[in-house]
């Protein structure tokens, strides 16, 4: 039982029932002790004075001698400890250049504070380390003395002591060899200041350390040999001072006895209660803290014992000291079976990862913490996975006292993760299958759609009655709607699968917005709705972006606004702003439609969701347009948001970071830069658009019509040579029908201002955009007879020679035996695919040195990946079905105009 435990037992037994009783007992005990001490002192004072003198001399001499012996022993222990430390030996032998370990050894607090200096010498390389503790000047010692000590140690494996005189008194110097394989490689030295002895009694006049031949003899001089030093300790006494000392001792003892008696009675009678109460309270407090500490220790032990995680404590040699109950449950071993065993050797098995095992071994060897997962085996041989965390417990001296390992069973977690991975793989496979299915469905639907739309284009180029033209229009719009639905589903599927790709190219966003608004002019949803475009001067002519994706987004957003606006207007505004990411292009689409309820505003960007289901049924749609637009904007590092008010309208805002293309410094100035205009509009939105267009052409605005070269107005009643009417009502017979392209607007201004040569230039530029195809030889490779017939009908108005091939092998053979200006190649054909046929064609051209013929893919495979495969196979362009006549004519004419390409016939 500990002392604290005994004190607690005594209190519980009722030995001290209160502070008053405790004070009385202590006072009585103190009085008895003082009385007995007085009797003993009185008896001792009657001893012969001679015996007292002898005893005092012996006490003083023994105290001095013991002090010097202690100094010598402490010095010897210090140097021996330093000389045998592996870190010091390693430093002396030059095995390490890192002195931090050696400095840490010399800084240990276990050294005697009387040690003045620790010094380590490398015999070959001079001084290595030094540590000063007390105010002794090491440099004050003669260099020869230190060298002598080093030379002595070269021939001795024992420590050597020496006492010398130095500034401030005598010092003792002790050395010990630092051995390696029995030979001294270095010397450890330490110094003690002998002048610091303070234990001499009165009457000791002088203490000196001398050689034996220097010592003196006399009645008041004692000489003692100092072991292992070759010196003696000479002590000189003052006999008369001993007499005075004895008298003072006797007087002091008597006075002390009298004072103690008075103090005892005073304490008992007056102050005992209050003076002894505080120690009693301190005792109570100490016992309370002890009980609290014991309770806390028990609580911590209970927590560790009741923890669900296994806890293992090992000694520095990795032998198990203690485990909690959870460890026994996990491993199947009891504490008795685990104690003294290495947990790694006992619990690891054949399937344990050797790499993880080595990582744990390395961490334990280096005394570092580690956390990892490892496979262990229970007593029954059942494997289980654990999350293992091992932490070393390091004491104040940097030594490892124990290792604490916490193990958590993660077997079920790993099983669930494996199940989730399997489910994810199945989901990915299903997603791939879905994408493949959609691609196949798209291909199969696009093929007949190609025939329907192609033949509709052919029919509309013939002489039709109004009823027939209405019928073909219904067929065309229905087919186009079906193609739009297919494209939306495919785009959404590709984006969801993470397969959508970007193709940034220089583009004019303003021209793109004009193009889309011009397309919307013929929309069946446009009735009494006006279309406006505002373009800020800060919007550059050319930016780097994915123009096809932006066209798709703008078509969706503007088409959506127009669909749900029965009357009023749709305003598209282009502007730029600075943000944390750099320059951003902002495109807002504002309508005066039915608006969106606040609770439905976020749903408009969800797949297959629309804000108003009634309007959805009325206008039809997949509910994917805005969802695809948001995903595409985020794919381009931008975003789209919406604000709305029911009955007032909505605003959709697109934000897209962009990179400005370098401006062409040599660009020709505008043909209208020296002209003045006056704008008079009642439709302010249209007026803003017209003014901005004129200013971009370099024209100057004036306020008075008389000063202007041309007057721009929305008043159809005004007429004159200088008047140009601009309307947004859709009636082109009364004036310019907005929205319109900037090029067309410039051409109209040049015409009205009678600038004939400039107008001719503009018209020529427009006409040259589609070159003539007369005389071309075209190889058309497609296994579907309907698709071949559609192409023939679309090009029937052109004087071209079309040769048909029914598969890839047929296409290769015909291109080998004849020369063509252009090859239209389908991708999916029997016998040989379009990609393989193109590769063989390119290989043959290189072999015979023939000039490469342009190959244009004309396929129902419409994905970006399909386009990439075609280009990698050696094709030059890509058109997806259903193909429209303007699209086909544009692609063919572009290759006719390409530099270095000429028709062969």
Buried (B, 14 or more C-beta within 10 A) or exposed (E): EEEBEEBBEEBEEEEBEEBEEBBBEBBEEBBEEBBEBBEEBEEEBEEEEEEBBEEBBEBBBEBBBEBBBBBBEBBBBBBBBBBEBEBBBBBBBEEEEEEEBBEEBBEEEEBBEBBBBBBBBBBEEEEBBEBBBEEBEBEEBEEEEBEBBBEBBEEEEEBBBBBBEBEEEBBBBBBBBBBEEEEBBBBBBBBBBBEBBEEBBBBBEEBBBBEEEEBEEEEBBBBBEBEEBEBBBBBBBBEEBBBEBBEEBBEEBBEBBEEBBEBBEEBBEEEBBEBBBEEBEEBEEEBEEBEEEEEEEEEEEEEBEEBEBBBBBBEBEBBBBBBBBBBBEBBBBEBEBBEEBEBBEBBBEEEBEEEBBEBBEEBBEEEEEBEBBBBBBBEEEEEBBBBBBBBBEEEEEEEBEBBBBBBBBBBEEBEEEEEEEEEEEEEEEEBEEEBEEBBEEBBEBBBBBBBBBBBBBBBBEEEBEEEEBEBBBEBBEEBBEBBBBBBBBBBBBBBBBEBBEBEBEBBBBBBBBBBBBBEBBEBEBBEEBBBBBBBEEEBBBBBEBBBEBBBBBBBBBBBBBBBBBBEBBBBBBBBBEEEEEEBBBBBBBBBBBBBBEEEBBEBBBEBEBBBBEEBBEEBEBBBBBBBBBBBBBEBBEBEBBBBBEBEEBBBBBBBBBBEEBEEEEEEEEBBBEEBBBBBBBEBEBBBBBBBBBBEBBEBBEBEEBEEBBBBBBBBBEBEEEBBBBBBBBBEEEEBBBBBBBBEBBBBBBBBBBEBEEBBEBBEEEEEEEBBEBEBBBBBBBBBBEBBBBBBBBBBEEBEBEBBBBBBBBBBBEBBBEEEBBBBBBBBBBEBBBBBBBBBBBBEEBEEEEEEEBBBBBBBBBBBBEBBEBBBEBBBBBBBBBBBBBEEBBBBBBBBBEEEEBEBEE
